[in-house]
Amino acid sequence: VGSGAEITDHPMGSGPFRFVSAQQDKEVTIERNDHYWGQKSKIKTVRFMVVPDTTTRALELRKGSADIAINALTPDMVLTLQRESNLQTLRAPGTVLGYLAFHIRDSILKDARIRQALAYAIDRRPILEYLWRDFARPANSILPPESWAYNGDVPHYEHNPERARELLRQAGYPEVNGVRFHLTMKTSTEESTRLMAAVFQQQLREVGIVLDIRTYEFATFFSDVTHGEFQLYSLRWIGGNEDPDIFEYVFHSEKFAPNGANRSYYSNPRVDALIDQARSELDQNTRKQLYAEIQRILAEELPYIDLWYQDNVLIHSKRVQGLTLNPSGNYDFLKTAELVHNR
């Protein structure tokens, strides 16, 4: 028996809030669930406003027509709003992963030496400092360090243009008039992604790679990504990368899109076997060792370049207190939030 549209129009759950209403592309309203089995929320009603433009979001906070924004502003906007006397900022390390993905079936990118060369050619430091304003930390795995299965003892790719050039020569791509080959990176129109791609373009040019950037509205961009119509692209994992089961979803050969998120068409029978074994193993220490080996292999073969984990940044009006952040940057803080009225 199908639920039809009922689950969308009248979703039900057992959490601290209950659904009230939704207007597409405008707002969602929830209210306190007075029958919740745990500690009741101190806030009766929460309204989520859909505000696509980041500048407008900042202005809504500044003038007091919005109370909270989490991971919804550019770093420069956060730094500006920190000077506002009516606002407060919470910041903590997060698990949202920014990554650069390759199409493994591409005639150039199928060679792991090329992918390693790209990793050596990219310098994350200026991007972290100037683009992210140090609101992010370098990543070396799809899993965050907070995960029980995280393995940091994997090959790292510190900025080394000479090593990149050496690998490119070994792969059979000498420089001809300063150019070895062209690659195309597809991006969305999001400002931070376009700026990041422009930095990559400059850095790769230093080792003889011409990076052409193609920018699309997000729906078109994501459609191309899920249909394998790309050479390189960059996206983020939000929340889904906290559990090691993501390795099956992203890197198992049975999970090529659209059956999963293996959009790079990465295939390694050894990795498939390790993933299958880890998912059926009951002993967590054994599972940890299996996932550690998976991470070592992926760091060598590089279907992804794991770029950075973004900090969680929450800006809120001072009338809202009792807020805390967790690594995933979700909305659990609403359970402890309360309104403090000025006297």
N, C-alpha and C positions, 0 to 999 in steps of 0.2 A: 504494500500500500504506500503510495507516494504522498509526501506532505504538501506537494504543490507549492503555492505561494505563501502558505500559512507561516512557514518557518521564517520567511523573510519579513512578512508583515507583522508577525507576533512572535518573535523569538522568545524562548523560555530557557531558564537556567536556574542554578542553585547558588549563584554568587551573591555578593553584598549589594548589588544594584539590580534593578529590573528595567527592562526596556519600556519606554513611554511612546516615543514617536520618532519618525525620521522624514526629512524632506531631502530628496536627492540633490546633491551638489550644494546643499545649503546648511543643514544642521541635523544633529542627532541628540535626542534628549533621553536621559536615564534618571531614575530616582531611587532613593534608598529602599532596599528590600527589608522591610521590618520583620519578615519571617526568616531572615538569614540565620543559619545555625551558629555562626561565629559572632565576633564582636561587631556590633552595628556601626555603620558609618555615621560620622557626626554631621555630614552634609546631606541635606534632603534631596537636592536636585542638581544635576550636572548637565550643562548644555555644551556640546561640541560644535563649534562653528567651522564650516568649511571655508577656508580663506586661501585660495591658490597662490596669491602673490606674497612673497616673503616680506616685502616692504610694508604692505598693508598689515600683515601680522604684527610687525614691530610697532606700527602706529597704534593698532588696537590696544596693545599692552601699555604703550606710553600714555594714552589718554584715558586708560582705565576701563575701557569697554570690553576688555578680556582680562582674565585673571591668571591664566597659565598657558605656557607654550613649552613643549618639550621636543628637543631635537628638530625644531621647525624654523630656525633662523640661521643666517650665515654667521661665521665667526666674527666678522667685522660688526654686524648688527649686535651680537651679544656684547662685544666690548663697548659699544656705544650705549646700550641699555643699562650696563652695569653702573653708569654714572647717574642714572635716574634715581632720585631719592625715594620714590614710591615703589620701587621694584627691588627684588632680591634675586640672587643667582645661586643655583646649586649645580655643582659640577663633579663628576666622578668618572673613572675609567669605564668604558662601555665595551660591548661585544659586537656591535655592528661592524661588519667587515667590508671594506672596499677592496675590490680585486680587479685584475686585468685578465681576461680570458682569451685563449687562442682557439682557432679552428684547426684541430689536429689533422684533418684530412686535406688541408691546404697544401699546395705543392711546395711552398717555402716553409711553412710553419710545422710541417710534419717532422722535421729534423729537430730533435731535442737540443742540439747544440745552438740552433737559431734562437730557440726560446730562452735558453740559458744566457745567450749573448744579450738578448733584450733585457733580461733581468739585471745583468751587470751594467748595462748602459743607462738604466734608469736610476736617477738619484732622487730618493724620496725626501731627503732632508730639506731642501728648499721648499718643496710642496707642503710638508708638515709645518714648516716655520712660517711661510708667507701666505699660503693659501688657507691652511687650516688653523693658523695662528696658535700652533701647538695644542689644539683641541683634539689631538689624535696621537696614537703611538704606533710604531712599526709592527707589522704582522709577519709571522713566518709559518703560519698554518691557517687553514680555514677555521679550526677550532680556536677559541680564545684561551688565554692562559688560565682563566678561571675554571675551565672544564677539567673534570677528573681524568679525561683521556688525552689531554694536551701533551705534546712532545716537542720541546724546544730544541732538542738535540738533533737537528736536521741541517742539511746544507743551507748556508745563508749566502745571499748575493749582495754583498756590499758594493757600493759604486766603484766600478773598475773598468773604465773605457778601454784600456789596453787589453785586458782579458777578453772583453767583448769582441774587439777587432781580431784577436787571435782565433777565437771560436768561429767567427764568420769566415776567416780565411780557411780554417780546417774544413768547414762545411762547403767550400768551393765557391765562395763569393768574394773575389777580389774587388778592390775599388777601381772603377773606371770613371775617370773625370770626377772623382770624389763621391761616386754613388755606387752602391752594391746592388740594391733593389728597392722597389717601392712596396709599401704596405698601406692598407686602408683601415682606419679605425672609425667605427660608427659610434656616435654618441647621441644622447638626447639633448634637448635645448636647455637643460638645467645648467645654470651659470658655472657652478663649481666643477662640473664634469667637463664643460668646454674649456675652462681655464687649465684644468689638469691635462687634457689632451694637448693643448698648445705647449705646455712644458715638456711633455713626452716628445712632441714633435721636434723641439729644439735639441733635446738631449740625444735622441736617436740620430739626428743629423750629424752629430759629432763623430759617430762611428760609421757613417756612410749609408744610413738607412733613411729614405725619404718617407715620412709618414703623412699620408693624405687623410684629412679629417672630413667626415661626412656627418652633418648634423640633421636630425629629424625630430619631428614631434614625437612624444614618448610612445604613443600607441603604434606608430609606424616602426620606430626603432625596436621596440620589444617584439613586434611581430617578426621582423627580420632576424632577431637573435634566436627566437624559438624555432624558426624555420631553417636555421643554419646558413643564413645569407649574410655572412660577415667573415672577416679575417681576424680582427680584434675588436673587443668591446669591453667596457667597464661597467659593473653594477655593484650592488651591495647585498650582502646577506643580513637580514634583520631578524634576529631571534632564532631562526632555523638552524643556525650554526652552533648552538650551545650544546647540542647532543651529538655524539659521534655517529649516530645513525644517518647523519647528513652525507657521510661518505658513500653510502649506498645510493642515495638519491642523486648525487652529483657526479660520481666517478665510476659507478658500476656500468658495465657494457650493456646490461639489460635496461638501463634507464636513459637511453638516448631519447631526446625530445621527439615526440610529445609524451612519451611514457614516464619521463622524469625530467630532471634538470641537468642531465649530461649533455649540455648544448655544445661542448667542445668535441664530442664524438671520441672521447678518450677511451681506449680499450687496452687493458693489460690483464691477461688471465691470472697472473699472480695476485694482483690487487683484487680482482673479483673473488678469488678463493679466500683471501684474507678477510675481506668484508663479510662473505657468507659465514665463515667460521666465527668471526667476532660477534655476529648477530645471533648466532645459535649457542654461543658459549655462556655458561651461567656464572663462572668464576670471574669476578671483576678484575682481579690482578692479571689473569690470563688475557682477558679482553683488552686491558690497558696495553699489554705488550703487543698484541696484534694490531691495535690502532697506532701504536708507536711505529711499527714497521710500515704500515700504510702511509703514514706521514713522511717517513724517510724516502720512500719510493716516489711519492708525489712531489717532494721537494727536489728530487733529482730530475724527474721527467717533466715537471712544470706544465701541466695542462692549464694551470692558473699561475699568475704572480699574485701572491697575497700581499696587499699593499699596506693597509693600516686598519686599526680598530679605532672607531670614532668615540670620543668621550660623549657621555650623556650630559646634556646641558638643559637645565630647567630654569626658565625665567618666570617669576610669579609676583603678583602684587602682595604687598605686606599684609593685606587683610586675610590672606590665606596662609595658615601655619600648619605645622605637623607633617610637613612633606619630607619624604626620604626617596633616595634613588637606589635602584638595584642595577646590576650590570646589563640586563637586557633592555633597560630603558622603557619598560612598559608602564601601565597606569595603576599599578598596585598602590601607589601613594594616595590614591583617592580613598582608600580604606581608612587611612589615619588622618587625612586632611581635615581641617576645621576652619571656620570663618571666625575671625576676631574683629569685632566691631569697635571702632573708635568711640571713646566716651567723651 
